[in-house]
Amino acid sequence: MKLLIIEDEPEMLENMAQTLEREHYIVETASDYKSALHKIAVYDYDCILLDITLPDGNGLELLKELKLSGKDEGVIIVSAKDSLDDRLEGLNLGADDYLPKPFHMAELHARVKAVLRRRHFDGNPQIHIGNVCIHPESRQVTIDTNNIALNRKEYDILMYLITNKTRLVTKSALAEHVWGDHIDQSDSFDFIYSQIKNLRKKLEHATISIEAVYGVGYKLEIL
């Protein structure tokens, strides 16, 4: 899952990012209104952690822009402004949750998990598709109750394809989502081909398959 943290306090931003990266999320960050606006316009995220007070703008305006553009990212407002008016305005604008500062990182993680479960998996703790079962909490994947070992990137690719199972996923969208900001360090998609090849081998006995659409990307098929 790919997250965007919009937070102008450097120490808070670093602590949030490190905490969520340890839970195997792909994390991108923005510390001001301008850079955050660029990221939400160009990239897609599973969940956005949004501070209201930014040095060059209001986080609620970013939320308005997000909703006006028709994007459906989950949004958790994370703010020291714990007034009832701010909370109600944020929720009325389409935020999924409101977490006032200060907070424990364990609570932040729990709120993120709850939003992702609700938005992507109808609140279910497990995902069943064909004979494949995925346990997001433990990142465990089984085929007919047999465990299969996936590395971090293989798991992230599988999850992205499953959450977009009705869509054709382009190579660039897959790369940006799974590798995040680090995608700029690569000049080809060879790393995707390698991970997809290994993932296909591990799904050999599954009733789902990853089909390539030449020159475009990939799509998950249920056999």
Phi and psi in degrees as GROMACS dihedral restraints (atoms count N, CA, C in turn):
[ dihedral_restraints ]
;  ai    aj    ak    al  type     phi  dphi    fc
    3     4     5     6     1  -110.1    20    10
    4     5     6     7     1   127.0    20    10
    6     7     8     9     1  -118.3    20    10
    7     8     9    10     1   152.3    20    10
    9    10    11    12     1  -122.7    20    10
   10    11    12    13     1   124.8    20    10
   12    13    14    15     1  -104.0    20    10
   13    14    15    16     1   122.6    20    10
   15    16    17    18     1  -111.3    20    10
   16    17    18    19     1   105.2    20    10
   18    19    20    21     1  -155.7    20    10
   19    20    21    22     1   131.5    20    10
   21    22    23    24     1   -95.2    20    10
   22    23    24    25     1   -10.0    20    10
   24    25    26    27     1   -86.2    20    10
   25    26    27    28     1   112.8    20    10
   27    28    29    30     1   -55.6    20    10
   28    29    30    31     1   -44.2    20    10
   30    31    32    33     1   -67.7    20    10
   31    32    33    34     1   -42.9    20    10
   33    34    35    36     1   -63.4    20    10
   34    35    36    37     1   -42.5    20    10
   36    37    38    39     1   -60.6    20    10
   37    38    39    40     1   -45.3    20    10
   39    40    41    42     1   -65.4    20    10
   40    41    42    43     1   -42.8    20    10
   42    43    44    45     1   -63.5    20    10
   43    44    45    46     1   -42.9    20    10
   45    46    47    48     1   -64.5    20    10
   46    47    48    49     1   -45.0    20    10
   48    49    50    51     1   -63.5    20    10
   49    50    51    52     1   -45.9    20    10
   51    52    53    54     1   -64.1    20    10
   52    53    54    55     1   -41.5    20    10
   54    55    56    57     1   -60.5    20    10
   55    56    57    58     1   -46.2    20    10
   57    58    59    60     1   -75.4    20    10
   58    59    60    61     1   -31.9    20    10
   60    61    62    63     1   -65.7    20    10
   61    62    63    64     1   -34.2    20    10
   63    64    65    66     1   -65.6    20    10
   64    65    66    67     1   -22.5    20    10
   66    67    68    69     1   -91.3    20    10
   67    68    69    70     1    13.1    20    10
   69    70    71    72     1    72.9    20    10
   70    71    72    73     1    22.4    20    10
   72    73    74    75     1   -82.5    20    10
   73    74    75    76     1   150.4    20    10
   75    76    77    78     1   -85.9    20    10
   76    77    78    79     1   121.0    20    10
   78    79    80    81     1  -117.9    20    10
   79    80    81    82     1   127.7    20    10
   81    82    83    84     1  -117.1    20    10
   82    83    84    85     1   157.8    20    10
   84    85    86    87     1  -134.4    20    10
   85    86    87    88     1   156.9    20    10
   87    88    89    90     1  -147.0    20    10
   88    89    90    91     1   137.0    20    10
   90    91    92    93     1  -111.5    20    10
   91    92    93    94     1     3.8    20    10
   93    94    95    96     1  -149.9    20    10
   94    95    96    97     1   168.8    20    10
   96    97    98    99     1   -62.1    20    10
   97    98    99   100     1   -45.1    20    10
   99   100   101   102     1   -62.3    20    10
  100   101   102   103     1   -49.5    20    10
  102   103   104   105     1   -68.4    20    10
  103   104   105   106     1   -34.3    20    10
  105   106   107   108     1   -66.1    20    10
  106   107   108   109     1   -41.9    20    10
  108   109   110   111     1   -61.2    20    10
  109   110   111   112     1   -39.8    20    10
  111   112   113   114     1   -63.2    20    10
  112   113   114   115     1   -45.2    20    10
  114   115   116   117     1   -65.6    20    10
  115   116   117   118     1   -43.5    20    10
  117   118   119   120     1   -72.4    20    10
  118   119   120   121     1   -21.2    20    10
  120   121   122   123     1   -78.8    20    10
  121   122   123   124     1   -33.8    20    10
  123   124   125   126     1   -96.3    20    10
  124   125   126   127     1   -35.6    20    10
  126   127   128   129     1  -116.2    20    10
  127   128   129   130     1   162.3    20    10
  129   130   131   132     1  -108.7    20    10
  130   131   132   133     1   143.9    20    10
  132   133   134   135     1  -132.9    20    10
  133   134   135   136     1   158.8    20    10
  135   136   137   138     1   -84.6    20    10
  136   137   138   139     1   -33.5    20    10
  138   139   140   141     1  -153.0    20    10
  139   140   141   142     1   141.4    20    10
  141   142   143   144     1  -118.4    20    10
  142   143   144   145     1   129.0    20    10
  144   145   146   147     1  -100.0    20    10
  145   146   147   148     1   114.8    20    10
  147   148   149   150     1  -119.7    20    10
  148   149   150   151     1   119.1    20    10
  150   151   152   153     1   -83.9    20    10
  151   152   153   154     1   142.8    20    10
  153   154   155   156     1   -77.9    20    10
  154   155   156   157     1   -44.0    20    10
  156   157   158   159     1   -92.4    20    10
  157   158   159   160     1   108.9    20    10
  159   160   161   162     1  -119.1    20    10
  160   161   162   163     1   154.4    20    10
  162   163   164   165     1   -63.0    20    10
  163   164   165   166     1   -25.5    20    10
  165   166   167   168     1  -125.7    20    10
  166   167   168   169     1    21.3    20    10
  168   169   170   171     1   170.4    20    10
  169   170   171   172     1   179.1    20    10
  171   172   173   174     1  -105.4    20    10
  172   173   174   175     1   130.1    20    10
  174   175   176   177     1   -61.4    20    10
  175   176   177   178     1   -29.4    20    10
  177   178   179   180     1   -65.6    20    10
  178   179   180   181     1   -29.0    20    10
  180   181   182   183     1   -67.5    20    10
  181   182   183   184     1   -35.3    20    10
  183   184   185   186     1   -63.6    20    10
  184   185   186   187     1   -39.8    20    10
  186   187   188   189     1   -63.2    20    10
  187   188   189   190     1   -40.5    20    10
  189   190   191   192     1   -61.9    20    10
  190   191   192   193     1   -44.3    20    10
  192   193   194   195     1   -62.2    20    10
  193   194   195   196     1   -40.7    20    10
  195   196   197   198     1   -60.7    20    10
  196   197   198   199     1   -46.3    20    10
  198   199   200   201     1   -72.4    20    10
  199   200   201   202     1   -36.8    20    10
  201   202   203   204     1   -64.4    20    10
  202   203   204   205     1   -30.0    20    10
  204   205   206   207     1   -79.8    20    10
  205   206   207   208     1    -5.1    20    10
  207   208   209   210     1    81.8    20    10
  208   209   210   211     1    12.7    20    10
  210   211   212   213     1   -82.3    20    10
  211   212   213   214     1   152.9    20    10
  213   214   215   216     1  -120.3    20    10
  214   215   216   217     1    28.2    20    10
  216   217   218   219     1   -59.7    20    10
  217   218   219   220     1   144.8    20    10
  219   220   221   222     1   -70.4    20    10
  220   221   222   223     1   144.2    20    10
  222   223   224   225     1  -131.7    20    10
  223   224   225   226     1   126.8    20    10
  225   226   227   228     1  -115.5    20    10
  226   227   228   229     1   117.9    20    10
  228   229   230   231     1   -78.8    20    10
  229   230   231   232     1   126.4    20    10
  231   232   233   234     1  -120.5    20    10
  232   233   234   235     1   106.7    20    10
  234   235   236   237     1  -150.4    20    10
  235   236   237   238     1   149.0    20    10
  237   238   239   240     1   -77.1    20    10
  238   239   240   241     1   -14.5    20    10
  240   241   242   243     1   -82.8    20    10
  241   242   243   244     1    94.4    20    10
  243   244   245   246     1  -102.2    20    10
  244   245   246   247     1    33.9    20    10
  246   247   248   249     1   -77.3    20    10
  247   248   249   250     1   152.1    20    10
  249   250   251   252     1   -62.0    20    10
  250   251   252   253     1   -37.5    20    10
  252   253   254   255     1   -62.3    20    10
  253   254   255   256     1   -44.9    20    10
  255   256   257   258     1   -63.6    20    10
  256   257   258   259     1   -42.1    20    10
  258   259   260   261     1   -63.2    20    10
  259   260   261   262     1   -47.1    20    10
  261   262   263   264     1   -65.2    20    10
  262   263   264   265     1   -40.8    20    10
  264   265   266   267     1   -63.6    20    10
  265   266   267   268     1   -43.9    20    10
  267   268   269   270     1   -61.1    20    10
  268   269   270   271     1   -45.6    20    10
  270   271   272   273     1   -67.7    20    10
  271   272   273   274     1   -38.2    20    10
  273   274   275   276     1   -67.6    20    10
  274   275   276   277     1   -27.5    20    10
  276   277   278   279     1   -79.3    20    10
  277   278   279   280     1    -8.5    20    10
  279   280   281   282     1   117.0    20    10
  280   281   282   283     1     5.6    20    10
  282   283   284   285     1   -65.9    20    10
  283   284   285   286     1   148.5    20    10
  285   286   287   288     1   -86.0    20    10
  286   287   288   289     1   -26.9    20    10
  288   289   290   291     1  -158.9    20    10
  289   290   291   292     1   165.1    20    10
  291   292   293   294     1  -138.3    20    10
  292   293   294   295     1   117.4    20    10
  294   295   296   297     1  -118.0    20    10
  295   296   297   298     1   108.2    20    10
  297   298   299   300     1   -76.4    20    10
  298   299   300   301     1   143.6    20    10
  300   301   302   303     1   -81.8    20    10
  301   302   303   304     1   149.6    20    10
  303   304   305   306     1   -79.9    20    10
  304   305   306   307     1   158.7    20    10
  306   307   308   309     1  -146.6    20    10
  307   308   309   310     1   160.4    20    10
  309   310   311   312     1   -83.7    20    10
  310   311   312   313     1   142.9    20    10
  312   313   314   315     1   -62.1    20    10
  313   314   315   316     1   -29.3    20    10
  315   316   317   318     1   -63.4    20    10
  316   317   318   319     1   -36.7    20    10
  318   319   320   321     1   -69.6    20    10
  319   320   321   322     1   -39.2    20    10
  321   322   323   324     1   -57.7    20    10
  322   323   324   325     1   -47.1    20    10
  324   325   326   327     1   -61.0    20    10
  325   326   327   328     1   -42.8    20    10
  327   328   329   330     1   -63.7    20    10
  328   329   330   331     1   -40.0    20    10
  330   331   332   333     1   -65.6    20    10
  331   332   333   334     1   -41.3    20    10
  333   334   335   336     1   -62.2    20    10
  334   335   336   337     1   -47.6    20    10
  336   337   338   339     1   -59.0    20    10
  337   338   339   340     1   -41.1    20    10
  339   340   341   342     1   -64.4    20    10
  340   341   342   343     1   -41.9    20    10
  342   343   344   345     1   -65.3    20    10
  343   344   345   346     1   -42.7    20    10
  345   346   347   348     1   -65.6    20    10
  346   347   348   349     1   -41.7    20    10
  348   349   350   351     1   -61.8    20    10
  349   350   351   352     1   -44.7    20    10
  351   352   353   354     1   -66.6    20    10
  352   353   354   355     1   -40.2    20    10
  354   355   356   357     1   -81.1    20    10
  355   356   357   358     1   -39.6    20    10
  357   358   359   360     1   -99.4    20    10
  358   359   360   361     1   -29.2    20    10
  360   361   362   363     1  -127.6    20    10
  361   362   363   364     1    22.8    20    10
  363   364   365   366     1    53.5    20    10
  364   365   366   367     1    30.9    20    10
  366   367   368   369     1    81.6    20    10
  367   368   369   370     1     0.3    20    10
  369   370   371   372     1   -78.0    20    10
  370   371   372   373     1   140.4    20    10
  372   373   374   375     1   -76.7    20    10
  373   374   375   376     1   -13.5    20    10
  375   376   377   378     1  -129.3    20    10
  376   377   378   379     1   154.6    20    10
  378   379   380   381     1  -117.7    20    10
  379   380   381   382     1   124.0    20    10
  381   382   383   384     1  -114.1    20    10
  382   383   384   385     1   126.4    20    10
  384   385   386   387     1  -145.4    20    10
  385   386   387   388     1   114.8    20    10
  387   388   389   390     1    62.0    20    10
  388   389   390   391     1  -135.8    20    10
  390   391   392   393     1   -95.2    20    10
  391   392   393   394     1    16.9    20    10
  393   394   395   396     1  -102.9    20    10
  394   395   396   397     1   135.0    20    10
  396   397   398   399     1  -125.6    20    10
  397   398   399   400     1   130.8    20    10
  399   400   401   402     1  -118.7    20    10
  400   401   402   403     1   134.3    20    10
  402   403   404   405     1  -111.0    20    10
  403   404   405   406     1    94.0    20    10
  405   406   407   408     1   -58.4    20    10
  406   407   408   409     1   -31.3    20    10
  408   409   410   411     1   -61.9    20    10
  409   410   411   412     1   -42.5    20    10
  411   412   413   414     1  -103.7    20    10
  412   413   414   415     1    -4.0    20    10
  414   415   416   417     1    59.5    20    10
  415   416   417   418     1    30.4    20    10
  417   418   419   420     1   -92.0    20    10
  418   419   420   421     1   139.1    20    10
  420   421   422   423     1  -125.5    20    10
  421   422   423   424     1   131.8    20    10
  423   424   425   426     1  -126.0    20    10
  424   425   426   427     1   149.4    20    10
  426   427   428   429     1  -121.8    20    10
  427   428   429   430     1   115.3    20    10
  429   430   431   432     1    51.8    20    10
  430   431   432   433     1    44.4    20    10
  432   433   434   435     1    71.3    20    10
  433   434   435   436     1     0.7    20    10
  435   436   437   438     1   -93.2    20    10
  436   437   438   439     1   126.4    20    10
  438   439   440   441     1   -67.5    20    10
  439   440   441   442     1   139.5    20    10
  441   442   443   444     1  -122.2    20    10
  442   443   444   445     1   139.6    20    10
  444   445   446   447     1   -92.3    20    10
  445   446   447   448     1   116.7    20    10
  447   448   449   450     1  -114.2    20    10
  448   449   450   451     1   140.7    20    10
  450   451   452   453     1   -76.5    20    10
  451   452   453   454     1   175.4    20    10
  453   454   455   456     1   -59.8    20    10
  454   455   456   457     1   -44.4    20    10
  456   457   458   459     1   -71.0    20    10
  457   458   459   460     1   -37.7    20    10
  459   460   461   462     1   -61.0    20    10
  460   461   462   463     1   -43.0    20    10
  462   463   464   465     1   -63.9    20    10
  463   464   465   466     1   -44.6    20    10
  465   466   467   468     1   -62.6    20    10
  466   467   468   469     1   -39.6    20    10
  468   469   470   471     1   -64.6    20    10
  469   470   471   472     1   -46.0    20    10
  471   472   473   474     1   -60.2    20    10
  472   473   474   475     1   -44.7    20    10
  474   475   476   477     1   -63.6    20    10
  475   476   477   478     1   -40.2    20    10
  477   478   479   480     1   -66.0    20    10
  478   479   480   481     1   -40.4    20    10
  480   481   482   483     1   -67.5    20    10
  481   482   483   484     1   -37.5    20    10
  483   484   485   486     1   -68.6    20    10
  484   485   486   487     1   -41.9    20    10
  486   487   488   489     1   -70.9    20    10
  487   488   489   490     1   -13.7    20    10
  489   490   491   492     1  -119.8    20    10
  490   491   492   493     1    36.5    20    10
  492   493   494   495     1   -66.0    20    10
  493   494   495   496     1   -16.3    20    10
  495   496   497   498     1   -96.2    20    10
  496   497   498   499     1     2.7    20    10
  498   499   500   501     1  -119.3    20    10
  499   500   501   502     1   156.2    20    10
  501   502   503   504     1   -85.9    20    10
  502   503   504   505     1   120.9    20    10
  504   505   506   507     1   -97.7    20    10
  505   506   507   508     1   121.3    20    10
  507   508   509   510     1   -72.0    20    10
  508   509   510   511     1   157.3    20    10
  510   511   512   513     1   -61.3    20    10
  511   512   513   514     1   -39.9    20    10
  513   514   515   516     1   -67.8    20    10
  514   515   516   517     1   -40.3    20    10
  516   517   518   519     1   -64.7    20    10
  517   518   519   520     1   -41.2    20    10
  519   520   521   522     1   -63.4    20    10
  520   521   522   523     1   -45.5    20    10
  522   523   524   525     1   -62.7    20    10
  523   524   525   526     1   -44.9    20    10
  525   526   527   528     1   -64.6    20    10
  526   527   528   529     1   -38.4    20    10
  528   529   530   531     1   -73.3    20    10
  529   530   531   532     1   -42.2    20    10
  531   532   533   534     1   -82.8    20    10
  532   533   534   535     1   -34.4    20    10
  534   535   536   537     1  -102.1    20    10
  535   536   537   538     1   -11.2    20    10
  537   538   539   540     1    59.4    20    10
  538   539   540   541     1  -141.6    20    10
  540   541   542   543     1   -60.8    20    10
  541   542   543   544     1   -23.0    20    10
  543   544   545   546     1   -71.4    20    10
  544   545   546   547     1    -9.2    20    10
  546   547   548   549     1   -61.1    20    10
  547   548   549   550     1   -28.0    20    10
  549   550   551   552     1   -64.9    20    10
  550   551   552   553     1   -17.3    20    10
  552   553   554   555     1   -84.0    20    10
  553   554   555   556     1    -4.4    20    10
  555   556   557   558     1  -110.8    20    10
  556   557   558   559     1   145.7    20    10
  558   559   560   561     1  -112.2    20    10
  559   560   561   562     1    10.3    20    10
  561   562   563   564     1  -156.9    20    10
  562   563   564   565     1   174.1    20    10
  564   565   566   567     1  -102.6    20    10
  565   566   567   568     1    19.8    20    10
  567   568   569   570     1   -58.9    20    10
  568   569   570   571     1   -34.7    20    10
  570   571   572   573     1   -66.0    20    10
  571   572   573   574     1   -31.3    20    10
  573   574   575   576     1   -70.2    20    10
  574   575   576   577     1   -46.0    20    10
  576   577   578   579     1   -55.9    20    10
  577   578   579   580     1   -42.8    20    10
  579   580   581   582     1   -63.6    20    10
  580   581   582   583     1   -45.8    20    10
  582   583   584   585     1   -67.2    20    10
  583   584   585   586     1   -40.6    20    10
  585   586   587   588     1   -62.9    20    10
  586   587   588   589     1   -43.0    20    10
  588   589   590   591     1   -59.4    20    10
  589   590   591   592     1   -46.0    20    10
  591   592   593   594     1   -66.9    20    10
  592   593   594   595     1   -38.8    20    10
  594   595   596   597     1   -65.3    20    10
  595   596   597   598     1   -39.9    20    10
  597   598   599   600     1   -60.2    20    10
  598   599   600   601     1   -41.2    20    10
  600   601   602   603     1   -61.4    20    10
  601   602   603   604     1   -40.7    20    10
  603   604   605   606     1   -73.6    20    10
  604   605   606   607     1   -20.4    20    10
  606   607   608   609     1   -97.2    20    10
  607   608   609   610     1    16.9    20    10
  609   610   611   612     1   -54.6    20    10
  610   611   612   613     1   -37.1    20    10
  612   613   614   615     1  -101.0    20    10
  613   614   615   616     1    12.8    20    10
  615   616   617   618     1   -88.2    20    10
  616   617   618   619     1   158.5    20    10
  618   619   620   621     1   -94.4    20    10
  619   620   621   622     1    22.6    20    10
  621   622   623   624     1  -127.1    20    10
  622   623   624   625     1   154.1    20    10
  624   625   626   627     1  -143.8    20    10
  625   626   627   628     1   157.4    20    10
  627   628   629   630     1  -102.8    20    10
  628   629   630   631     1   111.0    20    10
  630   631   632   633     1   -98.9    20    10
  631   632   633   634     1   134.1    20    10
  633   634   635   636     1   -90.1    20    10
  634   635   636   637     1   136.0    20    10
  636   637   638   639     1  -107.4    20    10
  637   638   639   640     1   108.3    20    10
  639   640   641   642     1   -52.0    20    10
  640   641   642   643     1   127.0    20    10
  642   643   644   645     1    79.1    20    10
  643   644   645   646     1    -2.8    20    10
  645   646   647   648     1  -121.1    20    10
  646   647   648   649     1   -61.6    20    10
  648   649   650   651     1   172.8    20    10
  649   650   651   652     1  -136.3    20    10
  651   652   653   654     1  -139.5    20    10
  652   653   654   655     1   156.6    20    10
  654   655   656   657     1  -143.7    20    10
  655   656   657   658     1   140.4    20    10
  657   658   659   660     1   -83.6    20    10
  658   659   660   661     1   128.9    20    10
  660   661   662   663     1  -116.5    20    10
  661   662   663   664     1   139.4    20    10
  663   664   665   666     1   -98.3    20    10
  664   665   666   667     1   122.5    20    10
